[in-house]
Amino acid sequence: MDQWVIEAFKRYYRKALLRSVLIGQEEDTTIPKIYKDINLKDADYMAAEAWANVKATTLKKSWNKLCPAVESEASPTSEEPTNENFVSEMVELMKEVSGFEECDQENVHEWLEFGEDDPGYELLTDDDIIAQVQVSEDDDEISDDIVSAKKSPSNEEAFKCFETVIKWLEHQDECNSVQLLSLKRLRDLAAKKRVSKLKQTKCSTFFLD
């Protein structure tokens, strides 16, 4: 896994993280607030996107050091981008973030290499473990309250949102049939659930006192 696989994954993850910062930018939003709003589910999605972007040839090549007799033949078109190409792309992305217009390649290198020597764990004393457990229990109680307070969007709201997104996408240059079909399937699912809910509501009226 040290043969460029982990490195490639980390770079794609930080690229996805940077994209989420760009998407989350609003007039009164700051970078620290955007980072604070990123939750575990968001991190899971970014990790999945990063792993999906790692090329199959990178995984095959990672075995070359262990099995040099069976070296994979990689196609040049399926290689990971070179270090400088990747950094240049990241620089362009970072310049789109408010407050980072002066970002250069050296800054990106530092960001990509940050935490490289971090073993991924820390040694805790018994007191540290107890303190963390207590804080975790308090956070769980707060999280449960937040989750119970949040209400899932209704089927009707979801249907209207998909309708709006489909109309918007149809007028974009990047629009393609695969994206439209995927959205329409989700819209149809919301429509189906909406109709099902309406039927349930009507049936229940017969049992009212």
N, C-alpha and C positions, 0 to 999 in steps of 0.2 A: 504493500500500500504506500510505501515511501517513494515508489518510482513514478512520481508526478501525479498519481491519482488523487491523493489528499490535497495537494497543492492546487490542482485544477478545480476540485470541488470547492475549496475555500474561496478561490477567485470568483467563480460563478456565483457563489452565495453572496459575496460582498457586492457583486454587480447587481444582483436581485435586491439586496438591501438598499443600495443607492437608488435604484429605480423606485422602490417604495417610498423613499424620501421625496423624490421628485413628484410622485403622484399625490403625496400627502401635503404638498406645499399649498398654503392658503395665505391670504394677506396678513393675518394676525398670528400665523403659526410659526413657531421657532423650531430649529433642528432638534434641540433637547426634548421638546414636547412630542415631536413626531416619533422619536426613539422611545419615549416613555409609553406612547400609545401602542407600540408594537407588542403583541402578546404571543403566547406560545403557539397558538394556531397559525398566526402570521409567519412565525419562524419555520413552522412545519411546511407551509406552502413554499416558502423561499428555498428551504432545503431540498424539497422535492423537485423544484424547478432547476436548482443547481445540479442535482444528481442527473436529471434528465439531459442536461446539456453536456455532461462529460462524455467524450467520444468513446465509442466501442474500441477503437484502435488503441486508446490510452490504456484501457483495461487489459487488452491483449499484450501490449508492450511491457506492462508491469511484471509479466512472467519471464521476460527475457533474461533477467539476471539469475533467476532460479533455474530456468530451463533454456540455456543458450542454444541448445541443439535444435530447438523448435521455435525459431524466431518468426514472429508474425510479419506478413507483408502488408504494410499499411499504405493505404492510398493517400497521396498528398492532399487530396481535397477533404479528407476526413480527419486531418490533424488538428490538435488544439492550436489556437492562435499563438504566435510567438510572444515572448515576454513583452517586447517593445510595442507590438501591435495592440496587445491587450491593454497595456498601460496608456497608450495614446487614446484608445477608445474610452477608457475610464476618465481620463483628463477632460475629454469633451463632455462627458456626462456630468462631471462635477461642476464644470463651468456653468451648467444650467441651474445649479442650486444657488439660491440667493445667499450672498455672503462668501461664496467660494469661487468667484470669477477669476481671482488671481492664482488659483490652484495650478501647480505645474507637475511635471513627471516625478520630481523628487518627493513631493508630498504624497503622490499616489503610491510610490514605492514604499514609503514609510507606513502608509495605511494598510497596504496589502501584507507587509511583513510584521505588523503589530501583533504581539502575542505569539510569535513563532517559537519562542523558547518556553512558552507556558506549557507545563506538562498536562494541563487539563484537570488537575485536581489540587487540593490543598490539604495539609495535615491539620486536623482539628483536635483540640483538647476535649476532655469530657464536658467541661463547662461550656465550651463553644458549641458542642453538639446539642446540649440541653437548651441553650439560649436560642439556637436556630429552630429547634422543634417547637418551642413556645411561640416564637414569632410566626412560624408556619401555621400553627393552629389558629392564631388570631387572624392571619391573612385568609385562611380557609373560611372562617366565619363571615368575614367581610365579603369574600367572593360569592358565597352562597346567597347573601343578601342582595348583591348586585345582580346575580343571575336570575333570582326570583323576581326582581323588580323589572328586568328587561322582558319585553313582550315580543314574541316572534312576529314578523310581518305576516299579514293575512294572505290567503291565497289570491284574493282580489288585488291586493297591493302588489304582490309578486307578478301577477299576470300583466298589470298595467306597466310595471317597470320593464318587463321583457319587451312589451310592445314598443315602448319608447326607445329602448336600446336598439331594437331591430330597425326602426325607422331612422335612427341616427347613423347606424352602421351602413345602411344602404346608400347613404350620401357621402361615404368616405372613400378615398382612393384606395385604401388598404383592404377594402371589403372583398371577401371571397366567399364562394359557395359553401365551403366547409364551416366557416364561422357562422354564416347565416343559418345553415341547417342545425347546427348545435344549439343556437339560441332559440330557434323555432321549436325544437324538441323540448327545451326547458319551458318555453311559453305554453306549449300544449300540455305539459305535465301540470303546470299551475292552473291551466284552464280546466283540466280534468278534475283536479282536487277541488276547485271552486264549485263546479257543478255537483260533485259528490257531496260537498258540504251543504249546498243548498237543498239537495234532496233529503239529507238527514234532518235538516231543520224543519222541512215541511212535514215529514213523517212524525216528528216529535210533537207537532201541534195536536195530533189526534189523541195523545195521551195526557193532555192538560186537563186539569179539573175544571 
